[in-house]
Amino acid sequence: MPELADLPEFLAVVRAGGFRDAARVTGKSASGLSEAVRRLETRLGVRLLNRTTRSVAPTEAGRRLIERLGPALTQVEDALDVINTFRDRTAGTLRLNVPVSAARLVLPKIVPDFLAAFPDIRLEVICEDSFVDVLAEGCDAGIRYDERLEQDMIAVPIGPREQRMAAAASPAYLDRAGRPEHPRDLLTHRCILGRFRGGALTTPWEFEKDGEIVKVEAGGPLVTSTGGGMDLAVEAAIGGVGILGLFEEWLRPALSDGRLEPVLEDWWQSFSGPFLYYPGRKNLPAPLRAFVDFAKGVRW
């Protein structure tokens, strides 16, 4: 409705009682206001103002329009004031789409202090390991690893900048089945695997040492879904089911207290840490801008 752009000018002229006074109030030219009212009258097909050299007064049609227009524009102004609060203070909802590994290994070091610093922000975290279109899913940003990032997104590092994939098993299992000395020894061991949402298994396992990379098609008696199912995988490894490959940080508690024993530790492969990604740099929602700036300041 193109006439909507001219309605505030019409109302300003009526309230001020003339084009010149309205121009002083609005900061616009009298001729520009006159043209806006004329344009509005042409589109509506009815005269809205009676003009003389001494005064300007609304016609009956103009008065009827004002009666309805004033409250409506007040509601519009109130709505814009609500938007201004989002610009002037850091408040609102921030929705993040993250893999379970990030929810477990990255966000706990950020979220408590972030929410304490910004009490007017409501954080929603959606955990899923498959790569998704964060905007289509109604999220403001996501966390993924570099090989999973969309090329048109802005990406900033978040979390540890280097991680390792570890292998571990219970001491009881290794006492029973033997301790591998080379990655290829895993071919004779019972291994615990994960399955991605798309159906692919977390195999082959990849190891690296002194520039040599070895890939092993691991197999075994248990497969769990990646993400949430990996807690079961860890407990199964602790219970002696077999050898598990997973993020070193995820296994660290069980490694530290001896429930799990490292397997082929000098072959564990390092990889770059995750990234927070989001569309565009301009006019970021205040909660997202606050989270980006806060996450950059966390030391790992």
N, C-alpha and C positions, 0 to 999 in steps of 0.2 A: 504494500500500500504506500505509494510514493508520497501521498498527502500527509502521512504521519510526520515527515521531516519538517513540515511547515506549521504544524499545530502549535508547538511551543511559541513560535514567533507571533502567531495570531493572539494567543492568550496574553503574551507580554504586552502587546499593543493595547488590548482592552484594559488590562490592569493599570497600565501607565496613563491611559486616557489620550494617547496620541503617539505618533511615530517617533517624534524627536525625543520625547521623554523616555519612550521604550528603548531608543537607541542608547541613551545615556545609561540606562539600567543594565542593558544586556551587553554593551560594548560593541554592538553591531551598527551598521549604517542605517539611517532612516530609509534610504532608497532600497536597501536590501530587504528591510522588513516589509516595506510597501510591496515589493515584488513578490515576497513570500505569501502575503495575504492575497494578492491578486492571483497568484498561481493556485492557491488553495480554492478560491472562489471559482476559478475556471474549471478545476477538476470536479468540484462538487456541483457545479451548475446552479449556484444560488449566491446572492449577495449576502455577505456576512457583516459588513461594516457600512454605515452611512458616513460619508466623509464630507466635511465642509472645510473652508479655509480656517475656521476657528476651532473646530472640534472633530472628534472621531467617536462614534457611538455604535454599538452593535445593533443589528437589525433583530427582528424577532427570531429569525433562524439562527442568528449569531448568538443570541441569549440562550436559546435552547441548547446549542452546541456547548456553550460555556458551562451550563449547568451540569452537563454530563462529562465534559472534558476536564474540569478542574479536579474532581476527585480521582479520575483515572490517572492524570499526570502526577498527582500526589503519590499514588501507589507506585508509579514508575520510579519517582525520586526515592521513595523509601526502599524499593528493591535495589537501586543503585547504591544506596547507603550501605546495604548489607554487603554488597560486593566490595565496597571500600574497606569494610572491616577486615576482609581477607587480605587486602593489600597492606593495610596499616598494622596488623598484628598477625602473628604466626598462629593460625588456628585452622581447624578443618580436619578432614580425613585423608590419610595417606594409605594407599593400597599397594602392597608389594607382592610380586609373584616370584617365588624363590624355590630352588631345589631343597630337599630335606637336609642335605649336607650343609647348606648355608644356614638354615634355621637352627641346626645343631651346633655348628662350628664357628659361625661368623656373627650372627645377630645377637647371641647372648652377651657379647662384649660391648655391643652398641646400644641395644634397645633400652635397658633400664635407665642409663644415664641420659639418653636422648629424651625419653618421656618425662623424666624429672626436670630436664631443662625446658621442655615445651609442654606444660600441662594442658594446654588447650588443643593439642593434636591428638587425634584418635588414630592409632595404627592398626591396620588390618594386614595380616600376612597369610598369603595363600601358598601352600606348599605343594609343588608338583615337579617331577623331575623331567618331564617332556618339555621340549621347547615350545612356547606359545607366543602368539601375538598379544603382547601385554595390553595394548589399547583395546583390541577386540574383546579381551577378557575383562575390561573395565578397570584395569590397574594403571597406576601412575608410572611405575618403574618395575624393573625386574633385576634379578641377580643370576648370572650365568657365567660359564667359563668362556675363554676367548674364542674357542673354535665353534661356539654355539651362538655368537652374537650376530645380530642383524647389522648389515653394513651401513644403514642410514641412521643408526642410533648413536647418541653420545654415550661414551663408556668411560667410567672413572674407576680406578682400582678400589676395592673394598676387601678387607680381610687380609690374611697373611699373603705376602707376595710370592711365596714359594711353599708348595705342599709336596707330600710324598704319598705314593700308594704303597701300603705295607702289606705284608703277608704274615699270618700268625696262626698258631694252633695251641691247644692245651698241652701242657707238659705230658699229661697221661697219653694223649694221642701220639705224640712224637716218640715217647718211650716205647710205645707199641709198634708204630709203623716205621720208625726211623726218621732221622733228621736230614732233609734234603741238603746237598752240597752244591748243586747246580740247578738252575731253573728247569732243565729238562727232567730232573728227577721227579718233578711234580706230576709227570705223566703216569707215574705208578701210585700216586696218592689220591685219597678221597678229598675233593675240594668242594667248597660251598660257593655257589654262584648266585648272581642276581639276574633278574630279567627286567628290561626296560618296558615301559608302557607299550611301545611299538612292537614288542615281541622279541627283540634281540637279547641275547645273553651277554653277560659281562665277561666274555672270553673272546679272543685269547688274552691271557694276562701278559703284560709286557714288563720286562726287567732290563736293567742297563748297568754296565760296569766297565770302566776303563774304555769307554767308547763303543763297547760291544752291546748290541741290543738283541735280546732273545724273546721271542713270542711263544707262548705255550698254550695249547688248546686244553685248558683245564676241564675236568669233569668230575662229577661226584654225585652223592645221594640226595643233596638238598638244593633246591632253587627257590629263592624268595624274590618278591618284587623289590626293585631298587627303592630307596627312600625309606618309607616306614617299615618295610619288611626286613630291613637290615638289622634292626634290634634283635629280631629272632635269629638272624644269621650269627650275630655276635654271641648270643647265649648258646646257640648250637655248637659253635666253635669251643666255647668254654666247657661245654658238656662233653667234648671229645669226638664230635661228629667228623671233623676233618679240618683242613686248612682254609682259612678265609683271607681274601684279598679285599682291602678297604682303606679309606683314608687313615693315615697314621694317627691324626688327632682323634678320630672316632675310636680307634683301638687303644689309645694311650692309657685310659684308666685301667683297663684289664691288663695291659702290658706292665704298668707300674706296680701293680699289686701281685703280679705273678700268676694271675689266672690264665693269661695267655703268654706264650713265648714267641719272640720274633723268629721268623723263618726267612733265610736268605737276606738278612738285613743289608749286607753290603751290595745287594743288587736292587734295592728299592729305587724306583725311578721318581725323579722330581718333575714337577710341572708348575706352570704359573698359576697364581691364585685367581679368584673370581673377580668379576667386574659388576658394578651397578650400572645399568643402562636405562636410558630414557630418551624420548624424542625431543629434539630441539634444545636451544640454549635460552631463548627469549621467553619472557613472561611465564616462567615456571610457577606452578602453584606454590604458595608459600610453604606448605608442609614439606613438599618435595625439595625445595631449595634449602630449607633448614636441615633436612636429613642429609642431603649431598654435602653441605658445608660441615655438618657435624661429623659425618663418617670420615671425611678427609683428615680430621684432626685426631682420630683414634690411632694410637701407636700399637704396632703389632710386634 
